[in-house]
Structure formats: structure tokens, C-alpha cells
Amino acid sequence: MFEKILIANRGEIAVRIIRTCKELGVRTVAVYSEADANSMHVQLADEAICIGRAPSSESYLRIDRLVSAAEIADVDAIHPGYGFLSENAHFADVCESCNIRFIGPSSRAMSALQDKAVSRALAKKAGVPVPPGSEGVVENEAEALATAKKIGYPVMIKAIAGGGGRGMRIAHNDISLMKGYHTARNEAEKAFGNSGVYVEKYFENPHHIEFQILADARGTIIHLGERDCSIQRRHQKLIEETPSPLLEGKLKDLRKKMGKAAIKIAELAQYSNAGTVEFIVDDQGGFYFLEVNKRIQVEHPVTEEVTGIDLVRQQIMIAMGEPLKLSQGDIHARGHAIECRINAEDPYDDFRPSPGRIDMYYAPGGHGVRVDSHAYAGYAIPSNYDSMIGKLVTYGKDRREAIDRMSRALSEYLITGIKTTIPFEQAVLQDPDFRRGVYSTGFIEQLLRRGAQ
């Protein structure tokens, strides 16, 4: 077992990783920026090292400072969490060259999936459908226009790197394509240091479904079922659940096909550790590969709740070189789980971020309720980072019980001093279409147009 792990991240995911490490008897090292000096992960870790000023470019994205901190603390491994450098092949390579185990896929596997255009090519090789689009990076306006005319509008301009909805624009005609092309490139450059974009067919209001995979270094790969992530705004997920209502209903035969497709892509990439293969699905049962997320996902707790498997623990064991002690036949999802992301945002002002000091904080509890958060009364939410301050997860014997429990838990969640997404998520849970499991990626926009309060 590793003796000490450095967590190259912040916020709730850093707290989440620390908790599993404590249960394994592994000491932890937190890193923090000046803005995060009072963050909970700093308080819970065995050691903490300041790595720079508030901007992530001067702290959490500085590979040199992270590796220096790891060497000073004499750690065995680094867990990158999600976001920041979690999918950076160079960071993984530097860790490997410094004899520090990277708790994630190898730099080789990351390079094989280094951008979404490369991942598309790999999926095609695996025989998995992909949306029609450019074969690689679109270098100029003329190429973007030619691709759009070939596949037909609407199209999506997408950054080849990163995620979180940044560097993505929808275009319905030549004019919006030109504007979106330059906007997406500029946004991608600022967010990921890579301005490359590609163009693919945009499906109006599809379902966004992803499969969790685990793979060891010996070639054993399994999936742990799907998560439905269709409740999203501006391509950023807000509510996730498992199992997917779509795959529990008229398209239940699709689960096995999509699970096999996810494993095939991972096999071709020689993937190891935890990862997620994302798809879009239309109402007729057509599914198309989107991308591979080469890290733990924000929404991983719902999978943990229905399978009873600690995914962070699995990541650590795989990084140690241990074989998976699970086979596909061992995976049995039971019940239903839902996650609401609790963001410091005003959903009724275009989801504008709402940083600031939390005056009162009370997290819900009770049977079947889980809260992953780094927030507390008196905590000042910095404006420098993502607005998510926690995740509320509920489990039930079936979907109705999970929804009712979530509604109850949201009503108990007390956060004052800032705006949060809690009231809007309550409105989503009360919507008749959501309760019937009839929704797609356009659900939030439709709800807002109907004046949800």
C-alpha cells in the first residue's frame, strides 16, 4: 500500500480522496493556493503545502510546483482528481519520470486519447458509431464551412481538449459558424492552452449517457453501468442519475451494446485505471461516441451508491499495480441514485456565479443521503475557480424513492449568504416530465422558458 499520497486538486474532490485514503491508512498531502488557505481539504489532510497565488495558472496548473511539493513531502503517488491537470499526459509523464505514481491512466494511454478528434478516430476503429464531422482539427474558416456544408446544419464546434462545456458553440448557418469558430478557439486557448477545434453534427436534444469503466494494467476491463447526464445547461451537467430512465424503458436492450462499445474503445487505447466513455443517444436507439474522460468524474458517487464499489479506492489499488478483483459478472446495480450538483450560482440570472461568504450552512442527512462538499459556515467561496461547492446524492430502492428523498434533502439543505442552484433543482424534481423520466439535454432550457421558479 502507498504510504503517502499528494492530492493535486482542491475543493470537494480533494476531501473525497482524503476520506478514502484515511480508510486505507494512507497519509495525505494537500496542496493549496493562497485563496484556499482555509479550505476544508487543507484542514483534513495530514500535511498541506501552499503552491502559489489564487489564479490556477499560478498554482493548481503549475506542474513544477506540484512535483516539487510531492518531492518535499516524499510521497509515493499523486492523485489528480478531476479538472486541472487530471487529463494532462505531460503531467502523468513527469510523475512517472520522477518515480511518483500517477493515480490515473498512463501517459501513453492519455496520449492515445489526448484530444477528442483522436478519440473519434479510435472509436471508428473500434466499430463504434461517431457523429458525422471533420476527421481532425479544423485549421481555418474555409475547412469549417466545407465540413458544415457536407454534414448539414446544425453543427457543433468543439475544442479538442478539455471539457466542462468550454470551447463549444452551436451553429445553425454560415454566419453563426464563423462567429462560433473564432469564439470557441479563443475560449479553448484560454481554458486549455490549446485552440484546436473540430466540427461535428449537432443532434437536437439527444440523451447524454456515459459508462463508467475500470481497467487494470493487465488488460482486464469492466464497466459499472451507465449514468444519465442529460440534465445540463450550456453543456455542463447539473443532475445525474443511474440507471438511466431511457435504458430502463423502451431502449433497455441498448445497455449491453453500449457497455461493450465502451470496453472496446478502452481496449484499443490500452487504457488503465478509472475512466468514463460518453455517448449521445437519440430517441430511436441510435448511439454515438462523444469522448473518453480519462479521470474520476464529478458524478461518480451515483455509481458507487448502486454498486457498493468505492471508485477512488479502486483507482489507488490499480495504480499500485494490483489486478482488478472484480469481473463483469460481479457487477450488480441495485436500486437508484441521483446526484444534484450544488453550485454557487443564481439559476434565475443565467446561472451567474455567486462567490462570497457562506453565513449559515446546514447539510441534510438521514437514510440514503450523502453529501460530498468542502463548504461550511463562514467559508468564503473564491471567485477564481469552478462554482461547484458540493454534491447531494440520494439513494432509493427505485427511482421514485430516490427522487422523493432528494426533494426532501434539498428542502433541508440550508446555505445563506450566497445564491445556489438548490431552488432550481427543486423545480426540476417536481416537473412531471422529469418524474416520468422523459427528458433530454434540452430539458433545462425548456423548463426555464416555462418560467420554473
N, C-alpha and C positions, 0 to 999 in steps of 0.2 A: 504493500500500500504506500502511496505517496505520503511523505511526512508533512509537506507544506506546499500549499497552492496559492499563487497570486491571482487575484481576480482583476482582470484588465477591463473593468467596467464600473458602473455606478448604479444608484437607484435600486428599484425592486429586484432586478435580476441579480445584482451583487448580493443582496440579502438572501435571495432564494438559494444561490450557490453556497453561501456560507452555512446555511442551515443543513444542507446535505453533508457538507464537509464535517461539520460538528458531529453529526450522527455516525460518520465513518471514522471519527477520531483523528481527522486531518486538520492541522493548523492552517490558518488562512491569513493572507496579507491583502489588505485593502489599499488601493491607490485612490487618490482624490485630488481634485483641483481646489484652488483657493475658495471657489464658490461652494464647494461641497464639504467644507471642514466640519460642519455639524450634521452631515447626513448620517442616516442610521447605519449604513454599511460600514462606515468608519468606526462607529461605536461597537459594533458586533464582532468585527474581525479581531484576531489575536494581535495583529500589528497593522499599522497604517503609515503610508508614505505619501507625502504631497509631491505631485509631479508637475505642477505648473499653474498658470493663471486660468481664469474661468473659461475662455474660449477653448473648445475641444481641440482646435488646431494647435493649441499650446499646452495640451495636457493629454487627454484620452486618445488622441490620434498620433501622439509622438512615440514612435516605436523605440527610439533611442532611450527615452526616459523610462518607458515601461520595462525594457530589458535591463537597464541599469538598476531599477528598483528591484527586479527579480534577482539580480546578481548580489545586490547588497543584502537582501533578505535571505539569500541562499535557498531558493525554492526549488522544488522538483519539477513543477509544472505551472502552466498559465492557462486559466480558463477565460476565454474572451467574452463570454455572454452572448448577447446579440447586438447588432448595430456596431458603430465604431469600427474596430479592426477585425471583427469576428469572421469576415469572409475575405480577408486580405491575405493572398497567397504569400506575399513577401514577408509579412509578419510571421506567418507559420514557418517559413523557410529560415528566417533569422532565429526563431526559437529553436528550431532543430539544429542549426549550426552552433548554437550556444549550449547544446546539451540540456535544453529545457523542453520538457514535453509539452506540446501544444494540444490542449484538450478540444479536439475538433478534427476535421479531415486533414490529410497530409497536404503539403503544398502542391504535390503532383496532382492530387485529385481536385484541389481548388483550381489549379491552372486549367485542368480539363473542362472545368465548368466556370471559367474565370469571367465570362460575360454571358448575357442572355442569348446573344447571337450564336456563340459557340455551343451553348446548351441546346438550342434549337436543332443544330446540325447533329448533335449526339442523339437527340430524341428521334429524329428522322432515321438515323442509322439503326436505332432500336425498333423501328417499325411503329412508333407511336405517333399519332396524328399531331400536327402543329398547325396553327393558324397560317393561312397564306400570307406571304410577306417577303421582304428582302432577304437575300441569302447571307448577308453580313451587315457591317456598318455602312450606313448611307453617308457618302462623303460630301455631298453637296445638294443644293436645291433641285437641280435637274434630275439627279438619281431619285430623290424623294418623290418628285412629281411623276416620274416614269413608273415607279413602283405603285403609287396610288392609282394611277390610271389602269394599270394592269390588273390589280386585285379589286378595284372598285371602292368607293367611299361607303361608309365612314372608315377611317383608318386610325391607328394609334401610333404616335411617335413615341418611342420608348428608349430610355437610357440603357446602355448595355451593362452598366454597373449599378450597384446599389439597389435600393428598394424604398419602401415606405411611401410610395406614390410620387416621389420626386423625379423630375426629368421625364414626365409623361404628359402627353397632350393628345386630345382627340381632335380630328379634323374631318369636316364634312364636305369641304370643297377646296379648290386650289388656293384660295386666299387664306383660309384658316390653316391650311397645311404649311404655307410659307411662314406664317406668324408662329405657329406651333413648333416648327422645326427649329427656329432660332431660339425660342424661349426654352424649349426642352434642352437644347445643347448648353445654353448658359446656366440653367439650373443644375444640370448634371455636372458641369465643371465645378461649380461652387460646392455642391454637396459631396461629390465623389472624387474630384480631381481628374475626371475623365469625361470629356464632352461627347464621346461617341454615342450615336443613336441609331436605331434601326426602325423600319416601318413594317407594321403587320395589320391584317384585317381586324377591325374592331367589331366585336359582337355586341349588339344592343341588349343590355340587361340579361347577361348569362348568369349562371351559378358559379361561384368560386369555391372549389373544393380541393383540399390538399391532403396528401397522405404522409403520415409520419413513418420514417424508416429508421432502423438501427442496423449497423453493419460493423462487423469486427474486421481485424486485419487479416483474417484467414479466409475471407471470401464469403462468410455467412451473412446473408442479408434477409431481414424480415420487415414487414410493415405492421403497424399497430392500428390500422384502420384510418378512417378519414375524419376530417374536421370541415364543417361548412362555415366559410368565412365571407358569405355574401352580403352580410350587413356591414356596409362600409361607406365612407364618404371620401371623395377625392382619392379613391384607391387606397385608403387607409382603413384597416379593419376596426370595427367598434364592438361588435358582438360576434362570438364564435360558439359553435356547439358541435357535439358529437353524440350519437351518429347524425349524419345529415338527413333531414326530413325528406329530401329528394331521393336519396338512395334507400330510405326505408319505405318509400312509396312506390310509385309507378316504375322507377328505374332501379329497383333493388338488384337486378342482375348485373348492373354496371360495376358494383363494388369490387367484385372479383377481377374483372378486366382491368380496372384502373389500378388496383393493388399490384397486379402482375406487371403492368406497364411501369409503375414507379420502381419496382425492384429491377426490372430490365435496364432502365436508364442508369441506376446506381451501379449495376454490374459492369456496364460498359465504361463508366467513369472510374472503375476500381475504387469506389467510394468506401470510406470507413467512418465510424462514429455516427452521431445522430444527424439527421437531415430531413428536409421536407420537400416533396415533389408536388408542385402546384399545377392544377388544371382548371380550365373553364369547361362548363357543361351546358349544352343547350337543352331545351325542353323535349327534344326528340331523342335524347340519349347520345348525341354526338359529344365526344370529349376531345379536348385539345391541350397539349402540353404548354405550360406557361414558362416555368423556371424551376430551378432547384435552389432552395435556401440551404446553405452549407453551414448550418448552425442550429442551436436550440431556438425555437420560435417563442414569441410572446405568449401565444395561446397554448403552449404545451400542457398546462395544468388540466385541461379538459380531458386530454388523452390519459393522463395519469389517474384521474378520478375514475374513469370507466374500466381501465385495465389493471389498476393497482401497481403499476410499474413506475418507479422513480427514474425519470429520464436523465436527470443530471447525474445520478449515481451510475447509470449505465454508461454515460459519456466518460466518466472518470475511470471506470473499470476497463472500458475498451482502450482508452489512452494508455493504460498501464500494460496493455498487451494481452489482457485476459480475453478468452473466447466468449462469445455470447452463450449464456446458459439457457437461452430461450430459443425455441423453434417456432415456426409459423403456427403449428398446431397447438402451441401453448397459449396463444393469444385469444382471449375470450372477453370481448367487451360486454359489460353488464350495466344496465341502466342508462341514464342520460345525464350529460353535464353541459352547462352553459357558462360562458365567461363574458363579463362586461368589463371593458377597459374603462377605468375611472380616470378621465383626463381633466386637467386644469384648463378648461375651455368653456366658452359661452356658446352652446349649440344654437341659440336663437340670435346670435350675432355672427353668423357664418363661421361658427366654431373658432372664434378668435381666442388665442391663448390668454390665460388668466393667471400669470405668475403672481406671487405675493406671499404674504404670511398667512398661515392657517391659524385661525383663532381657536376654534374648537374642532376636535377630531374624535369621533367615536366609530369604531368599526363593528359591523354586525357579527353575530356568531350563531351558535345553535347547530343542531344536527344537519349535516350535509352542506355546510357553508365554509368556504375557505377564502381568506384574504391574503394576497401577496402584495405588500406595499412597503414603502420606506417612509411614509408620511407619519406625522404626529403633531399634536397641538404645539404651536409655537414654531414649527418648521417653516422656513422661508423658501418657497419654490423658486429656483433660479430661472431667469429668462433665457439662459444660454443653451438649454437642452430640450429634448422632447417633452411634451406636455403631460405624458402619462405619469400618474402618481400612484397607481395601483391597479390591481385586477381583482374583481369579485367573481368567485366561482361557486356555483351551486350544483349539487348532485341530487338526482331523484331516481326512483325505480323506473320512471318513464318520463317522457318529455313534459307532460302536463305538470307533474310534481316538481320537476326541475324549474319550470317557468314560474310556478306559484311560489316556490321557495326563493327564487331570485327576486321576484316582486316584493316579497316580504323583507328580504335582506336589504334591497335598495332603499326601502322606506325607513330602515333603521340606520342607514349609513349617514352619519352627521359630519359634514365638513363645512365650516363657516369661514368667512374672510376672503374667499375666492369663489369664482364660478366653476361649476363642474358639469360633466355630462350626465350626471345621475337623473335629473328630471326628464331629459330626453329619452334616456334608456327605459325609464318607467313607461313613457308613452309608447315606445316600440313594443314592450312586453304586453301592453293592453290592446294593441292593434289586432283586429280579428284575423287579418291575413297572416300576420306573424304567428299567431296562436295556431292557425291551421297548418303552418309550415309552408305557406305559399308565398315565397319571396325570391328576389333576385338581387343583383348588385345595384339595381336602380331603386331599391326599396326606400332608402332614406330620402332621396330627392322627392319621391312621390309622397312620402309622409309629410315632409316639410311644405310641399305645395298644398296639402290638405289642411295645413295650419295646426300641426300637432303641438300641443302645449303640455 
